Amino acid sequence: MDLNDIMKMLKDPAALQKQAMEAQSRMASISATGSSGGGMVKMTMNGTMELLNIAIAPEAIDPADPSILEDLIKAAYNDVSHRIREAIQADVSRNMGGLSGFGS
């Protein structure tokens, strides 16, 4: 997509709305999985930042020290949110035709 295409879209609100809806649909279809503790905690998130799944291995649960599990959950969340942001950025870059400054 070049600058002329962008200018045409800005002049055509219906086309702009269609592009926005397509982008929203693409974001919902993107997913990534992150983990921590060698895979003891795994999370899957989609491109709309909705948490789709979380799996916690029984050995990660220590009733005597819940802070370990808390740290594993935070680390898995940080991992998956980083991965999904990278996937979104790659999608935006791909769909903007590599225009610099978009998706950064």
Helices and strands as residue ranges (DSSP letters): H 3-11, H 13-29, E 31-36, G 37-39, E 41-46, E 51-56, G 58-60, H 66-95
